[in-house]
Amino acid sequence: MALSSSLLEQAVDQLATLPGIGRRTAMRLALDLLRREVHEVTRFSDAIRKLREEVRYCEECCNISDQPRCTICQDPGRDAGLVCVVEDIRDVIAIENTRQYKGLYHVLGGVIDPMNGVGPDDLHTLELFTRVQTGPVREVLLALGGTLEGDTTGFYLNRRLAGMGVLVTTIARGISVGSDLDQADEITLGRSIADRKPYESGQRR
């Protein structure tokens, strides 16, 4: 794609690096930005810059936050004794949309994936174990995707948590094997959380 402006080409190149954005879509986005008022584009670029430079991770649950502790962890109406373990922020959003869950979260930042060199120490597992050992946690709900990596992570966490005096549960059937939580509809996901059951080693949902 030969362009008459190197600045436009640079913008298209950068937009095309985003997931799901091909060069045609990147071109449409770049041209749309070019048609907007300068102050609109400045506001857009400032929001992206602040997102990258200023966003932090909650010191308690490892969720994305604007403050040392996220708004969910600060909410006195949440059940601090129930912690839902998820892979990433998308799963938190998906579960929150169900309006069925009133506990807290713990974001691992991924799942155990030996094939890609991701082990337990590469995730926020130590922070989870520390929360369980030092806090009021009575139940840990494993809400991980129905993939081999999700099952491997669940097995590892269950084994490590077994001697810490907490109930380990998992979301009920309804989430298809091989699927991610953020792909499930809200009703199915909500019922899976409400109907959670004790975790059993070696189980597959």
C-alpha positions as protocol buffer text, in pm:
chain_id: "A"
residue {
  index: 1
  type: MET
  ca { x: 0 y: 0 z: 0 }
}
residue {
  index: 2
  type: ALA
  ca { x: 186 y: 306 z: -129 }
}
residue {
  index: 3
  type: LEU
  ca { x: 77 y: 624 z: 50 }
}
residue {
  index: 4
  type: SER
  ca { x: 140 y: 984 z: -44 }
}
residue {
  index: 5
  type: SER
  ca { x: 218 y: 1077 z: 317 }
}
residue {
  index: 6
  type: SER
  ca { x: 483 y: 909 z: 528 }
}
residue {
  index: 7
  type: LEU
  ca { x: 307 y: 1041 z: 841 }
}
residue {
  index: 8
  type: LEU
  ca { x: -15 y: 868 z: 739 }
}
residue {
  index: 9
  type: GLU
  ca { x: 178 y: 552 z: 662 }
}
residue {
  index: 10
  type: GLN
  ca { x: 340 y: 558 z: 1007 }
}
residue {
  index: 11
  type: ALA
  ca { x: -2 y: 598 z: 1170 }
}
residue {
  index: 12
  type: VAL
  ca { x: -142 y: 307 z: 969 }
}
residue {
  index: 13
  type: ASP
  ca { x: 158 y: 91 z: 1059 }
}
residue {
  index: 14
  type: GLN
  ca { x: 106 y: 156 z: 1431 }
}
residue {
  index: 15
  type: LEU
  ca { x: -270 y: 103 z: 1425 }
}
residue {
  index: 16
  type: ALA
  ca { x: -220 y: -223 z: 1237 }
}
residue {
  index: 17
  type: THR
  ca { x: -15 y: -360 z: 1528 }
}
residue {
  index: 18
  type: LEU
  ca { x: -331 y: -376 z: 1739 }
}
residue {
  index: 19
  type: PRO
  ca { x: -497 y: -721 z: 1766 }
}
residue {
  index: 20
  type: GLY
  ca { x: -772 y: -776 z: 1511 }
}
residue {
  index: 21
  type: ILE
  ca { x: -680 y: -466 z: 1312 }
}
residue {
  index: 22
  type: GLY
  ca { x: -570 y: -525 z: 953 }
}
residue {
  index: 23
  type: ARG
  ca { x: -421 y: -260 z: 730 }
}
residue {
  index: 24
  type: ARG
  ca { x: -752 y: -172 z: 567 }
}
residue {
  index: 25
  type: THR
  ca { x: -915 y: -112 z: 904 }
}
residue {
  index: 26
  type: ALA
  ca { x: -605 y: 74 z: 1020 }
}
residue {
  index: 27
  type: MET
  ca { x: -633 y: 301 z: 716 }
}
residue {
  index: 28
  type: ARG
  ca { x: -999 y: 378 z: 792 }
}
residue {
  index: 29
  type: LEU
  ca { x: -912 y: 459 z: 1153 }
}
residue {
  index: 30
  type: ALA
  ca { x: -619 y: 680 z: 1054 }
}
residue {
  index: 31
  type: LEU
  ca { x: -829 y: 873 z: 803 }
}
residue {
  index: 32
  type: ASP
  ca { x: -1105 y: 915 z: 1060 }
}
residue {
  index: 33
  type: LEU
  ca { x: -856 y: 1061 z: 1308 }
}
residue {
  index: 34
  type: LEU
  ca { x: -727 y: 1290 z: 1035 }
}
residue {
  index: 35
  type: ARG
  ca { x: -1077 y: 1429 z: 979 }
}
residue {
  index: 36
  type: ARG
  ca { x: -1134 y: 1506 z: 1344 }
}
residue {
  index: 37
  type: GLU
  ca { x: -1059 y: 1834 z: 1521 }
}
residue {
  index: 38
  type: VAL
  ca { x: -708 y: 1863 z: 1667 }
}
residue {
  index: 39
  type: HIS
  ca { x: -839 y: 1881 z: 2025 }
}
residue {
  index: 40
  type: GLU
  ca { x: -1032 y: 1555 z: 1975 }
}
residue {
  index: 41
  type: VAL
  ca { x: -723 y: 1372 z: 1855 }
}
residue {
  index: 42
  type: THR
  ca { x: -519 y: 1523 z: 2139 }
}
residue {
  index: 43
  type: ARG
  ca { x: -775 y: 1398 z: 2392 }
}
residue {
  index: 44
  type: PHE
  ca { x: -765 y: 1053 z: 2229 }
}
residue {
  index: 45
  type: SER
  ca { x: -386 y: 1030 z: 2232 }
}
residue {
  index: 46
  type: ASP
  ca { x: -364 y: 1160 z: 2590 }
}
residue {
  index: 47
  type: ALA
  ca { x: -604 y: 889 z: 2706 }
}
residue {
  index: 48
  type: ILE
  ca { x: -390 y: 618 z: 2544 }
}
residue {
  index: 49
  type: ARG
  ca { x: -69 y: 764 z: 2685 }
}
residue {
  index: 50
  type: LYS
  ca { x: -212 y: 789 z: 3037 }
}
residue {
  index: 51
  type: LEU
  ca { x: -342 y: 433 z: 3012 }
}
residue {
  index: 52
  type: ARG
  ca { x: 8 y: 306 z: 2942 }
}
residue {
  index: 53
  type: GLU
  ca { x: 199 y: 534 z: 3178 }
}
residue {
  index: 54
  type: GLU
  ca { x: -29 y: 566 z: 3479 }
}
residue {
  index: 55
  type: VAL
  ca { x: -234 y: 249 z: 3511 }
}
residue {
  index: 56
  type: ARG
  ca { x: -117 y: 22 z: 3791 }
}
residue {
  index: 57
  type: TYR
  ca { x: -203 y: -313 z: 3942 }
}
residue {
  index: 58
  type: CYS
  ca { x: -398 y: -349 z: 4264 }
}
residue {
  index: 59
  type: GLU
  ca { x: -163 y: -443 z: 4546 }
}
residue {
  index: 60
  type: GLU
  ca { x: -419 y: -689 z: 4680 }
}
residue {
  index: 61
  type: CYS
  ca { x: -580 y: -865 z: 4382 }
}
residue {
  index: 62
  type: CYS
  ca { x: -343 y: -773 z: 4094 }
}
residue {
  index: 63
  type: ASN
  ca { x: -632 y: -631 z: 3892 }
}
residue {
  index: 64
  type: ILE
  ca { x: -582 y: -320 z: 3680 }
}
residue {
  index: 65
  type: SER
  ca { x: -639 y: -10 z: 3893 }
}
residue {
  index: 66
  type: ASP
  ca { x: -592 y: 365 z: 3910 }
}
residue {
  index: 67
  type: GLN
  ca { x: -505 y: 345 z: 4280 }
}
residue {
  index: 68
  type: PRO
  ca { x: -296 y: 120 z: 4506 }
}
residue {
  index: 69
  type: ARG
  ca { x: -615 y: -82 z: 4578 }
}
residue {
  index: 70
  type: CYS
  ca { x: -883 y: -120 z: 4314 }
}
residue {
  index: 71
  type: THR
  ca { x: -1243 y: -11 z: 4364 }
}
residue {
  index: 72
  type: ILE
  ca { x: -1360 y: -372 z: 4403 }
}
residue {
  index: 73
  type: CYS
  ca { x: -1116 y: -443 z: 4686 }
}
residue {
  index: 74
  type: GLN
  ca { x: -1213 y: -114 z: 4851 }
}
residue {
  index: 75
  type: ASP
  ca { x: -1586 y: -191 z: 4840 }
}
residue {
  index: 76
  type: PRO
  ca { x: -1702 y: -272 z: 5197 }
}
residue {
  index: 77
  type: GLY
  ca { x: -2007 y: -447 z: 5054 }
}
residue {
  index: 78
  type: ARG
  ca { x: -1799 y: -726 z: 4898 }
}
residue {
  index: 79
  type: ASP
  ca { x: -1745 y: -1059 z: 5073 }
}
residue {
  index: 80
  type: ALA
  ca { x: -1375 y: -1059 z: 5166 }
}
residue {
  index: 81
  type: GLY
  ca { x: -1392 y: -1427 z: 5257 }
}
residue {
  index: 82
  type: LEU
  ca { x: -1462 y: -1533 z: 4899 }
}
residue {
  index: 83
  type: VAL
  ca { x: -1189 y: -1491 z: 4636 }
}
residue {
  index: 84
  type: CYS
  ca { x: -1246 y: -1571 z: 4269 }
}
residue {
  index: 85
  type: VAL
  ca { x: -928 y: -1662 z: 4081 }
}
residue {
  index: 86
  type: VAL
  ca { x: -928 y: -1562 z: 3714 }
}
residue {
  index: 87
  type: GLU
  ca { x: -679 y: -1544 z: 3430 }
}
residue {
  index: 88
  type: ASP
  ca { x: -699 y: -1174 z: 3343 }
}
residue {
  index: 89
  type: ILE
  ca { x: -899 y: -850 z: 3355 }
}
residue {
  index: 90
  type: ARG
  ca { x: -1136 y: -964 z: 3080 }
}
residue {
  index: 91
  type: ASP
  ca { x: -1263 y: -1240 z: 3308 }
}
residue {
  index: 92
  type: VAL
  ca { x: -1325 y: -991 z: 3590 }
}
residue {
  index: 93
  type: ILE
  ca { x: -1533 y: -779 z: 3353 }
}
residue {
  index: 94
  type: ALA
  ca { x: -1726 y: -1084 z: 3230 }
}
residue {
  index: 95
  type: ILE
  ca { x: -1808 y: -1201 z: 3582 }
}
residue {
  index: 96
  type: GLU
  ca { x: -1901 y: -854 z: 3702 }
}
residue {
  index: 97
  type: ASN
  ca { x: -2145 y: -825 z: 3412 }
}
residue {
  index: 98
  type: THR
  ca { x: -2337 y: -1125 z: 3547 }
}
residue {
  index: 99
  type: ARG
  ca { x: -2414 y: -940 z: 3874 }
}
residue {
  index: 100
  type: GLN
  ca { x: -2411 y: -1281 z: 4043 }
}
residue {
  index: 101
  type: TYR
  ca { x: -2082 y: -1253 z: 4229 }
}
residue {
  index: 102
  type: LYS
  ca { x: -2028 y: -1047 z: 4545 }
}
residue {
  index: 103
  type: GLY
  ca { x: -1682 y: -1158 z: 4653 }
}
residue {
  index: 104
  type: LEU
  ca { x: -1332 y: -1036 z: 4565 }
}
residue {
  index: 105
  type: TYR
  ca { x: -1096 y: -1141 z: 4286 }
}
residue {
  index: 106
  type: HIS
  ca { x: -741 y: -1251 z: 4228 }
}
residue {
  index: 107
  type: VAL
  ca { x: -600 y: -1199 z: 3878 }
}
residue {
  index: 108
  type: LEU
  ca { x: -325 y: -1446 z: 3790 }
}
residue {
  index: 109
  type: GLY
  ca { x: -211 y: -1262 z: 3480 }
}
residue {
  index: 110
  type: GLY
  ca { x: -220 y: -1579 z: 3270 }
}
residue {
  index: 111
  type: VAL
  ca { x: -228 y: -1957 z: 3306 }
}
residue {
  index: 112
  type: ILE
  ca { x: 39 y: -2222 z: 3340 }
}
residue {
  index: 113
  type: ASP
  ca { x: 160 y: -2305 z: 2990 }
}
residue {
  index: 114
  type: PRO
  ca { x: 479 y: -2517 z: 2986 }
}
residue {
  index: 115
  type: MET
  ca { x: 487 y: -2524 z: 2606 }
}
residue {
  index: 116
  type: ASN
  ca { x: 537 y: -2146 z: 2605 }
}
residue {
  index: 117
  type: GLY
  ca { x: 762 y: -2138 z: 2910 }
}
residue {
  index: 118
  type: VAL
  ca { x: 500 y: -2006 z: 3154 }
}
residue {
  index: 119
  type: GLY
  ca { x: 525 y: -2162 z: 3498 }
}
residue {
  index: 120
  type: PRO
  ca { x: 356 y: -2090 z: 3833 }
}
residue {
  index: 121
  type: ASP
  ca { x: 627 y: -1843 z: 3933 }
}
residue {
  index: 122
  type: ASP
  ca { x: 550 y: -1634 z: 3624 }
}
residue {
  index: 123
  type: LEU
  ca { x: 197 y: -1573 z: 3752 }
}
residue {
  index: 124
  type: HIS
  ca { x: 58 y: -1398 z: 4060 }
}
residue {
  index: 125
  type: THR
  ca { x: 37 y: -1726 z: 4251 }
}
residue {
  index: 126
  type: LEU
  ca { x: 257 y: -1624 z: 4545 }
}
residue {
  index: 127
  type: GLU
  ca { x: 34 y: -1321 z: 4608 }
}
residue {
  index: 128
  type: LEU
  ca { x: -269 y: -1552 z: 4616 }
}
residue {
  index: 129
  type: PHE
  ca { x: -111 y: -1790 z: 4867 }
}
residue {
  index: 130
  type: THR
  ca { x: -10 y: -1495 z: 5085 }
}
residue {
  index: 131
  type: ARG
  ca { x: -369 y: -1359 z: 5080 }
}
residue {
  index: 132
  type: VAL
  ca { x: -507 y: -1696 z: 5183 }
}
residue {
  index: 133
  type: GLN
  ca { x: -255 y: -1743 z: 5465 }
}
residue {
  index: 134
  type: THR
  ca { x: -281 y: -1390 z: 5608 }
}
residue {
  index: 135
  type: GLY
  ca { x: -637 y: -1279 z: 5531 }
}
residue {
  index: 136
  type: PRO
  ca { x: -996 y: -1378 z: 5609 }
}
residue {
  index: 137
  type: VAL
  ca { x: -1031 y: -1600 z: 5301 }
}
residue {
  index: 138
  type: ARG
  ca { x: -1253 y: -1905 z: 5357 }
}
residue {
  index: 139
  type: GLU
  ca { x: -1324 y: -2003 z: 4994 }
}
residue {
  index: 140
  type: VAL
  ca { x: -1123 y: -1980 z: 4674 }
}
residue {
  index: 141
  type: LEU
  ca { x: -1332 y: -2008 z: 4357 }
}
residue {
  index: 142
  type: LEU
  ca { x: -1132 y: -2118 z: 4053 }
}
residue {
  index: 143
  type: ALA
  ca { x: -1291 y: -1952 z: 3749 }
}
residue {
  index: 144
  type: LEU
  ca { x: -1047 y: -2049 z: 3478 }
}
residue {
  index: 145
  type: GLY
  ca { x: -1114 y: -2124 z: 3112 }
}
residue {
  index: 146
  type: GLY
  ca { x: -1199 y: -2479 z: 3007 }
}
residue {
  index: 147
  type: THR
  ca { x: -867 y: -2532 z: 2831 }
}
residue {
  index: 148
  type: LEU
  ca { x: -584 y: -2773 z: 2905 }
}
residue {
  index: 149
  type: GLU
  ca { x: -381 y: -2482 z: 3043 }
}
residue {
  index: 150
  type: GLY
  ca { x: -673 y: -2370 z: 3259 }
}
residue {
  index: 151
  type: ASP
  ca { x: -715 y: -2723 z: 3396 }
}
residue {
  index: 152
  type: THR
  ca { x: -341 y: -2750 z: 3464 }
}
residue {
  index: 153
  type: THR
  ca { x: -348 y: -2420 z: 3652 }
}
residue {
  index: 154
  type: GLY
  ca { x: -654 y: -2526 z: 3851 }
}
residue {
  index: 155
  type: PHE
  ca { x: -491 y: -2857 z: 3947 }
}
residue {
  index: 156
  type: TYR
  ca { x: -176 y: -2679 z: 4064 }
}
residue {
  index: 157
  type: LEU
  ca { x: -364 y: -2420 z: 4269 }
}
residue {
  index: 158
  type: ASN
  ca { x: -589 y: -2680 z: 4428 }
}
residue {
  index: 159
  type: ARG
  ca { x: -288 y: -2886 z: 4531 }
}
residue {
  index: 160
  type: ARG
  ca { x: -111 y: -2587 z: 4683 }
}
residue {
  index: 161
  type: LEU
  ca { x: -422 y: -2459 z: 4862 }
}
residue {
  index: 162
  type: ALA
  ca { x: -519 y: -2801 z: 4999 }
}
residue {
  index: 163
  type: GLY
  ca { x: -328 y: -2753 z: 5323 }
}
residue {
  index: 164
  type: MET
  ca { x: -425 y: -2391 z: 5386 }
}
residue {
  index: 165
  type: GLY
  ca { x: -763 y: -2452 z: 5545 }
}
residue {
  index: 166
  type: VAL
  ca { x: -979 y: -2303 z: 5271 }
}
residue {
  index: 167
  type: LEU
  ca { x: -1256 y: -2452 z: 5058 }
}
residue {
  index: 168
  type: VAL
  ca { x: -1152 y: -2469 z: 4692 }
}
residue {
  index: 169
  type: THR
  ca { x: -1442 y: -2461 z: 4446 }
}
residue {
  index: 170
  type: THR
  ca { x: -1476 y: -2431 z: 4070 }
}
residue {
  index: 171
  type: ILE
  ca { x: -1741 y: -2292 z: 3839 }
}
residue {
  index: 172
  type: ALA
  ca { x: -2009 y: -2545 z: 3744 }
}
residue {
  index: 173
  type: ARG
  ca { x: -2068 y: -2704 z: 3405 }
}
residue {
  index: 174
  type: GLY
  ca { x: -2196 y: -2477 z: 3136 }
}
residue {
  index: 175
  type: ILE
  ca { x: -1864 y: -2329 z: 3026 }
}
residue {
  index: 176
  type: SER
  ca { x: -1760 y: -2531 z: 2721 }
}
residue {
  index: 177
  type: VAL
  ca { x: -1430 y: -2717 z: 2723 }
}
residue {
  index: 178
  type: GLY
  ca { x: -1171 y: -2518 z: 2530 }
}
residue {
  index: 179
  type: SER
  ca { x: -1345 y: -2183 z: 2579 }
}
residue {
  index: 180
  type: ASP
  ca { x: -1250 y: -1863 z: 2761 }
}
residue {
  index: 181
  type: LEU
  ca { x: -1472 y: -1701 z: 3024 }
}
residue {
  index: 182
  type: ASP
  ca { x: -1509 y: -1374 z: 2839 }
}
residue {
  index: 183
  type: GLN
  ca { x: -1664 y: -1563 z: 2545 }
}
residue {
  index: 184
  type: ALA
  ca { x: -1949 y: -1707 z: 2755 }
}
residue {
  index: 185
  type: ASP
  ca { x: -2286 y: -1535 z: 2770 }
}
residue {
  index: 186
  type: GLU
  ca { x: -2376 y: -1363 z: 3097 }
}
residue {
  index: 187
  type: ILE
  ca { x: -2656 y: -1603 z: 3192 }
}
residue {
  index: 188
  type: THR
  ca { x: -2443 y: -1916 z: 3148 }
}
residue {
  index: 189
  type: LEU
  ca { x: -2149 y: -1761 z: 3333 }
}
residue {
  index: 190
  type: GLY
  ca { x: -2372 y: -1633 z: 3614 }
}
residue {
  index: 191
  type: ARG
  ca { x: -2529 y: -1975 z: 3668 }
}
residue {
  index: 192
  type: SER
  ca { x: -2186 y: -2141 z: 3660 }
}
residue {
  index: 193
  type: ILE
  ca { x: -2075 y: -1916 z: 3946 }
}
residue {
  index: 194
  type: ALA
  ca { x: -2395 y: -1955 z: 4146 }
}
residue {
  index: 195
  type: ASP
  ca { x: -2383 y: -2336 z: 4107 }
}
residue {
  index: 196
  type: ARG
  ca { x: -2012 y: -2371 z: 4183 }
}
residue {
  index: 197
  type: LYS
  ca { x: -1895 y: -2697 z: 4337 }
}
residue {
  index: 198
  type: PRO
  ca { x: -1595 y: -2831 z: 4531 }
}
residue {
  index: 199
  type: TYR
  ca { x: -1287 y: -2872 z: 4317 }
}
residue {
  index: 200
  type: GLU
  ca { x: -1187 y: -3233 z: 4253 }
}
residue {
  index: 201
  type: SER
  ca { x: -837 y: -3315 z: 4133 }
}
residue {
  index: 202
  type: GLY
  ca { x: -826 y: -3448 z: 3781 }
}
residue {
  index: 203
  type: GLN
  ca { x: -1171 y: -3319 z: 3689 }
}
residue {
  index: 204
  type: ARG
  ca { x: -1255 y: -3161 z: 3358 }
}
residue {
  index: 205
  type: ARG
  ca { x: -1557 y: -2934 z: 3319 }
}
